[in-house]
Amino acid sequence: MTDHAVKEEYPGHVPVLKIEGRTLPEAWEKSVLAAWEQGARVPTEYDKPGDPPSRDTTMIIVVHEPLAEPRIHRAFPAGLAELEVYRQEVLLGIHDHWIDPDAGKWTYTYHKRLCAYETEGQTIDQVAYMVDRLARDTCTRRANAITWNVALDPPTDDPPCLQRLWGRIITTEQGELVFNFNTHWRSRDAYKAAFMNMFAFTDLQRAMAAALSEKIGKQVAVGRYCDISDSFHIYGSYFSEFEGFLQLIEKRSFEDRTWNTEFAEPFFEEARQRIAAEGK
């Protein structure tokens, strides 16, 4: 059944799409194009008068070699220094101290929710739990972490988009251990947020695989990364800006649409120095 036929037979259904790619920029690019071409036309609570409806899908993205080069897509709408800052926010919690909802500031960070989740007077490092659980039993399906806080998040204006992490180790026929990693998202700006999210969380996957290798005493390889979004959308408010993304895809080769990490390293170092200066 074609996509057009599905829409006619099941009106009102949000399309469920699955995209696969070898590298991170390849998979992200394909997912954004698929959302643009096949997404349901849905208004959002953020629309201003005259904004076209968003393009919205439920999206499953599989990256088979998440650490393979090239790692960076040139069209993600932020700077390379900002990409390193965001990576450190997720992995190292460099901006956890910005959380201050009473002052109208941030209500959460992913690092704080994942590595210092507060519940019933306890502070729990869920990522450490996932690593410990997998190291203790490589067959477990219980290596899971959540961000949602039912007491805090429903009434806020900016609740977490990321909802859950899940990891699984597979032992190959050759006896190799491979760490597979899933992230589940409530809502996602496909164009303006997803690439940075995926870049940071595939690096978290790398860090967890390294921690597992140390605990188990055997190399644990980074396996496929699976990224699942309930609402993977492109906002109508920036369709004119999005045209630049479409033109880049049309006019440049894939090689000219991406960067290796080596190219980005000077910009990452600039960000590290800036972060260090802020810390002082």
N, C-alpha and C positions, 0 to 999 in steps of 0.2 A: 504494500500500500504506500503510495507516495505521501509526502508531507502535506501536499495540498488536499489529498483525499482524507487524510487523518483530520485535518482542520474542519473539513466539511461534515464528516461523520460525527465528530466529537467537538462541537463548538463550545467555547469557554474553557477548554483544557490548555493548561500551560505546557508547551512542548518539553519533553524530557530528552536531552541530547547527550551523547557520549562522544568525546573527542580523545584521540590518542596521538602522542608524538614521542619521538625519541628524546628530544631535548626540551628544556623548559620554555625557551622563546618560541619554538615551533608549536608546542601544545597550546600555549597562551594565545598566540596569533590565531590559530585555528578556532579556538573557543570563542574569541571575540567576533570573528567573522561569522561563525555559526549563529551566535546570538543576534547579530545584526540582520542576517538573512532569514532566520527562521523564528525569531522571537515573537511572542504574542504582543500585541499592542495594548499596553496597560498604563493608565494614568497612575501617578504616585502622589503621596501626601505632600511632596516638596515642590510640585509643579507651580509655576507662575502663570498668570493669564497668557495664553498664546503658545505655551510650550507644547510641542508634540508629545504624544504618549510615549512612554519608554518601550524598549524592546526587552522582553523578559522571558527567560527560560529556566528550567531546572537543569543544571549542568553537572556532568561527571567528566572530569579531566584526568587522563592517565598520562604520566610522564615516565617513560620506561627507563631512562638514564638521567635522573634529575641532576647529577653533578657533571654531566658531560658538557664540553664546550661546543658551541658558544653558550654561555649562561645568561646573557643579557640581551633583551630586545631594545633596539634604539627608540622605539615608538612609545615606550611607557612614559606617561606624562609627569615625570619628575626628574631631578638631577641625580647623577651617580653618587654624589656625596650624601644626598638625602636617602638613597637606597642603603648605604652603609649605616647611617643613623638608625633607620628603621630596623635593619637586621639586629643591631645592638639593643634596640628597645625590646625586641622579642626574645633574644637569647640571653642578654645580660641585664635587662631591667634598668637601663641607664636613666629612664625617665619615670620610674616608679614613684619618685618623690613628687612628681607633678600631680599625683592623685589628691584631690581636695574638693569633693563635691559641695561641701558647705560654702566654699568660696567661689562656687560657680566654675571650677576647673574640672579636670578629668575625673571621671567616676571609676575608671579601671584602667589597667593595662593588661595585655595578654600575658606578659611575663608574671605579673603579680597574681593573676588568677590561676595560672598554670603551675607556678613554682612557689607560691605563698598563699594558697587559697585559705580563706578564713571561714571557719564554721564551728559553732558551738565551743568557742573559746580556744580552738586549735588552729594552728597554721600548718598546712600540708603542702609539701612539695610533690605535686602529682607527676611531674616528669621523672623525678628520682624514683617514685613508686613504679612507674612504667618500666624503667630500666631494671630495677630490682626484681620485679615480678617476672620479666622476660628472662633475666639471667638465671633465676631460680628454676623456671620451667619454660623452656623454649617453645613448648607446644601451647602455652596458655592463650586464651582468647580474652583475657581480662585486663590486658594492658590498655587502660582507658583513662582519659582525663577530660574534665569539663570546665567550662568557663561560666556558665549561667548560674546566677545567684537569684533564687526565686524571691528572696526578701527584698533585694535591691534593684534588680534590673527591669521588671515590668513597668514601673511608673516613670523611668527615666526617659529623657529625650534621645539618648544615644547609647542604647544597650549594645553589648558585644555582638559583632557579626559572627566571629568564630564561636562555635558551640562545643566542639569535641575533637579530641585526638584519639586515634586508635592505632596500635602497632601489632605486628605479628612477625615472628621469625619462621622462615621456611628452611628446612634442611634439604639440600639438593641430593640427587643420587650419588654425587661425588663426595657427599659429606660436608659441603660448604654451607655456612649459615648466611642467610640473606634477610635483612630487615626491611619489611614492607610497611608503609606508613600512610595513614588516611587522615585527612582533615575534613571536618564537616562545618559548613557555614550556613547561617540563617539567611543572610542577605549579603549581596556582593556587587559592587560597582565593577562590572567586567573590564571596562577600559581604564578607569582611574585608580583602582585599588588592587585588583586581582594579581597583577604581575608582582608587585612589591610583596604582597602576602606570600605568594608562592616561592619567591626567592628566599625570603626569611625562613619559611617553614621547611623548605628542603635543606637549608643549612642546619636547622634544628634536627632534622632527620640524620644528617651527617654527624652531628655532635652526639646524638643518642647512639648511633652505630658505633662510634669510637668508645663511648662509655661502656657499651655492651661488650665490646671486644676486650676491654680491660677487665671487666668483672668475670667474664666467662673464661678468659685466658685463651681465647681462640679468635681469629679474625672474623668479624661480622661485616659483611658487605652491605652497601647501600643498595636496596632494591627499588622497585617501582614506587612512585608517589601517586596517590589517588586523592583528588581534590573534588569535593562534592558540595554544590551550592543549591539550596532550595530556591533562591531567587538570584539568578545571575543576569544582571540587567545593564542596559545602556540608556542613560537618561536623555530624554528629548531636549533638555535645556542646553546640552552642549553638542548637538548634532552638527552644527557648523564647524566646531573644532574637530569633531570626529572625522570629518571629511579629509583632514590632513593624514590621518592614519590610513584611510582607504587608498589615498593617492600614493602613499609610501609603499604599500603592498603592491600596488599596480606597477609602479615605475622602477623599483629597485629589486635586485636579486636578493635571495635570502641572506647571502653572505654580507651584503651591504645593508641589511636591515638589523644586523646583530653585532654584538661586541663580545670578545673573549674577556674573561676576568682579568687577564694580564693588562689589557687596555685600560680597564677601569681602576686598577690598583692605585695609581697616583691620586685619583679622586677619592678613593676610599681612605687613603692615608691622610688626605686633607681633612676628611670628616673625623678621623681618629684624633688628630691634633686639636680640632675644634672641641670635640667632646672632652678631651683631657683638660683643655683650658677652662671649660665650663665647670669641671669638677674642682678646679682650684679656686 
